[in-house]
Amino acid sequence: MYVNRYKIRDNILNMTKIAVVTASSSGIGYETSLLLARNQYTTYASMRNLKKSDELLKTASKENIPLKVIQLDVNDDRSVSNAIDSIVKENGRIDVLVNNAGFDLFGSLEELTIEEIKGQFETNFFGAARVTKSVIPTMRKQGSGIIINVSSIGGRIGLVPCNTMYHASKFALEGFTESLRHELTEFNIDVILIEPGAIRSNFAENIRTAKNYDSNNSPYAKTVQKVFEGFEPMLANASDPKEVAQVILNAANSSSPNIRYTVGKDAESILKARAELSDRELEKWVRESFMDKKGFIRQ
Ligand SMILES: NC(=O)c1ccc[n+]([C@@H]2O[C@H](COP(=O)([O-])OP(=O)(O)OC[C@H]3O[C@@H](n4cnc5c(N)ncnc54)[C@H](OP(=O)(O)O)[C@@H]3O)[C@@H](O)[C@H]2O)c1
């Protein structure tokens, strides 16, 4: 079937667009939900714990923007289907899904349990797959939609030791996105990636560390110490989550969005290094940048 995606997008521009954002309680999700609502998207700012919604609701009400809060835990089948079903019931459509929920599991592979590793994938990968799966029937029937997956520059390149499972979960999200694009293109559903570098949010505070890690006895204690020191220059140069929100809004508004968007000087610098260096040279540069606390902004 021939689908004129630009015509469909133009028609949609004339009607109220419905956006769903996961993990809107803080950071990137919080700013993205507000920005979409400020730009006429009826926005469902979802979060797993509604007790964290006060500030967002207060801001939305003060600005009189179309933002609603809804409970959605990306790890939970029932929570996802309840949320998406009720949004579809209310509006009959979903135009934009932002899969943003994620956290960082920190620890050496040797010291992490399989349960902890599965927990990392449950949120960062299966969570996105679960919510995406639940919006596809609606987007397919309406013949349009965009799914925006918040990955990381760490989904393109392994950067940080003892962060292996975070990197792996984001690499999985990247492969998922690239492949899903092929399967949804005939239904005029776009699937794209956002790849931020370091962003100022609650991300660092929300890091979960391997339960078996013992700083007094771990063979990785020296590496762990260096990693925490390596985070310092990264966080010092971190970008505002509003920048990520703006990139997401631009992608949602575009009639022909890119497949990937990087956000932040560090992310751009890392990609440039990747394009210019061999695999071995890149690995050496990454290791020196991080472990010698130089940061990833290449001079
Ligand atoms: N900050 C960075 O440097 C950075 C860089 C690259 C990519 N990213 C990615 O950006 C995304 C957002 O992170 P952020 O920087 O905004 O960090 P953040 O401030 O820590 O926000 C993470 C959000 O994920 C939510 N969340 C965790 N598990 C969830 C679940 N099972 N269901 C629903 N929500 C869940 C948290 O909810 P609670 O409030 O309930 O805990 C919180 O709202 C993540 O996917 C992250 O990997 C971040």
The ligand as an SDF file (V2000), in Angstrom:
LIG
                    3D

 48 52  0  0  0  0  0  0  0  0999 V2000
   21.5900   11.5330   32.7680 N   0  0  0  0  0  0  0  0  0  0  0  0
   22.4510   11.0810   31.8760 C   0  0  0  0  0  0  0  0  0  0  0  0
   23.6580   11.3900   31.9470 O   0  0  0  0  0  0  0  0  0  0  0  0
   21.9690   10.2140   30.7470 C   0  0  0  0  0  0  0  0  0  0  0  0
   22.8180   10.0290   29.6440 C   0  0  0  0  0  0  0  0  0  0  0  0
   22.4140    9.2210   28.5880 C   0  0  0  0  0  0  0  0  0  0  0  0
   21.1720    8.6110   28.6220 C   0  0  0  0  0  0  0  0  0  0  0  0
   20.3490    8.8050   29.6880 N   0  0  0  0  0  0  0  0  0  0  0  0
   19.0490    8.1150   29.7000 C   0  0  0  0  0  0  0  0  0  0  0  0
   18.0110    9.0600   29.8710 O   0  0  0  0  0  0  0  0  0  0  0  0
   16.8810    8.4310   30.4590 C   0  0  0  0  0  0  0  0  0  0  0  0
   16.3340    9.3010   31.5650 C   0  0  0  0  0  0  0  0  0  0  0  0
   17.3320    9.4530   32.5680 O   0  0  0  0  0  0  0  0  0  0  0  0
   17.5320   10.7910   33.4060 P   0  0  0  0  0  0  0  0  0  0  0  0
   18.8710   11.3170   33.0760 O   0  0  0  0  0  0  0  0  0  0  0  0
   16.3800   11.6760   33.2730 O   0  0  0  0  0  0  0  0  0  0  0  0
   17.6570   10.1730   34.8750 O   0  0  0  0  0  0  0  0  0  0  0  0
   16.7240   10.2580   36.1710 P   0  0  0  0  0  0  0  0  0  0  0  0
   16.5480   11.6820   36.5650 O   0  0  0  0  0  0  0  0  0  0  0  0
   17.3300    9.3080   37.1430 O   0  0  0  0  0  0  0  0  0  0  0  0
   15.3310    9.6930   35.6630 O   0  0  0  0  0  0  0  0  0  0  0  0
   15.1210    8.3250   35.4940 C   0  0  0  0  0  0  0  0  0  0  0  0
   13.6510    8.0830   35.4810 C   0  0  0  0  0  0  0  0  0  0  0  0
   13.3750    6.7060   35.2060 O   0  0  0  0  0  0  0  0  0  0  0  0
   12.3070    6.3240   36.0410 C   0  0  0  0  0  0  0  0  0  0  0  0
   12.1830    4.8800   36.1410 N   0  0  0  0  0  0  0  0  0  0  0  0
   13.0900    3.9810   36.5700 C   0  0  0  0  0  0  0  0  0  0  0  0
   12.5580    2.7440   36.5330 N   0  0  0  0  0  0  0  0  0  0  0  0
   11.2910    2.8760   36.0530 C   0  0  0  0  0  0  0  0  0  0  0  0
   10.2350    1.9770   35.7910 C   0  0  0  0  0  0  0  0  0  0  0  0
   10.3500    0.6670   36.0270 N   0  0  0  0  0  0  0  0  0  0  0  0
    9.0680    2.4570   35.2810 N   0  0  0  0  0  0  0  0  0  0  0  0
    8.9100    3.7680   35.0680 C   0  0  0  0  0  0  0  0  0  0  0  0
    9.8740    4.6850   35.3180 N   0  0  0  0  0  0  0  0  0  0  0  0
   11.0450    4.2270   35.8040 C   0  0  0  0  0  0  0  0  0  0  0  0
   12.5960    7.0140   37.3580 C   0  0  0  0  0  0  0  0  0  0  0  0
   11.4540    7.0050   38.1820 O   0  0  0  0  0  0  0  0  0  0  0  0
   11.5020    7.1860   39.7850 P   0  0  0  0  0  0  0  0  0  0  0  0
   11.5100    8.6760   40.0220 O   0  0  0  0  0  0  0  0  0  0  0  0
   10.2520    6.5200   40.2440 O   0  0  0  0  0  0  0  0  0  0  0  0
   12.7530    6.5150   40.2600 O   0  0  0  0  0  0  0  0  0  0  0  0
   12.9850    8.3950   36.8330 C   0  0  0  0  0  0  0  0  0  0  0  0
   11.8270    9.1480   36.5330 O   0  0  0  0  0  0  0  0  0  0  0  0
   17.3490    7.0280   30.9030 C   0  0  0  0  0  0  0  0  0  0  0  0
   16.9080    6.0730   29.9870 O   0  0  0  0  0  0  0  0  0  0  0  0
   18.8700    7.1480   30.8440 C   0  0  0  0  0  0  0  0  0  0  0  0
   19.4880    5.9000   30.5880 O   0  0  0  0  0  0  0  0  0  0  0  0
   20.7170    9.5960   30.7560 C   0  0  0  0  0  0  0  0  0  0  0  0
  1  2  1  0
  2  3  2  0
  2  4  1  0
  4  5  1  0
  4 48  2  0
  5  6  2  0
  6  7  1  0
  7  8  2  0
  8  9  1  0
  8 48  1  0
  9 10  1  0
  9 46  1  0
 10 11  1  0
 11 12  1  0
 11 44  1  0
 12 13  1  0
 13 14  1  0
 14 15  2  0
 14 16  1  0
 14 17  1  0
 17 18  1  0
 18 19  2  0
 18 20  1  0
 18 21  1  0
 21 22  1  0
 22 23  1  0
 23 24  1  0
 23 42  1  0
 24 25  1  0
 25 26  1  0
 25 36  1  0
 26 27  1  0
 26 35  1  0
 27 28  2  0
 28 29  1  0
 29 30  1  0
 29 35  2  0
 30 31  1  0
 30 32  2  0
 32 33  1  0
 33 34  2  0
 34 35  1  0
 36 37  1  0
 36 42  1  0
 37 38  1  0
 38 39  2  0
 38 40  1  0
 38 41  1  0
 42 43  1  0
 44 45  1  0
 44 46  1  0
 46 47  1  0
M  CHG  2   8   1  16  -1
M  END
$$$$
